[in-house]
Amino acid sequence: MIGIEVRPAPGVYTFDLIRIGTFEAQISQLPHDIEIDRCYIHGDSIVGASEGSL
């Protein structure tokens, strides 16, 4: 992903704006070779968000 804005719907507090891999049962199933470059990833400024993590 390059140059994309990622945000929740207005007025919605969310914990997962981007989730890459969650329920893999084997190491070979894990996502890989993923690039997130020059993207604006943020929560709703009114509802708030405490942190972001990748």
JOKA-V420557 format. One record per residue. NEAR is the number of other C-alpha atoms within 8 Angstrom. Layout:
BEGIN
near=(NEAR/NEAR)
END
This chain:
BEGIN
near=(7/8/8/8/7/9/9/11/6/5/7/8/10/8/4/5/9/5/6/5/7/5/4/8/5/6/6/4/7/8/7/4/4/5/6/7/7/7/11/8/8/8/11/14/6/5/9/8/9/4/4/5/3/3)
END
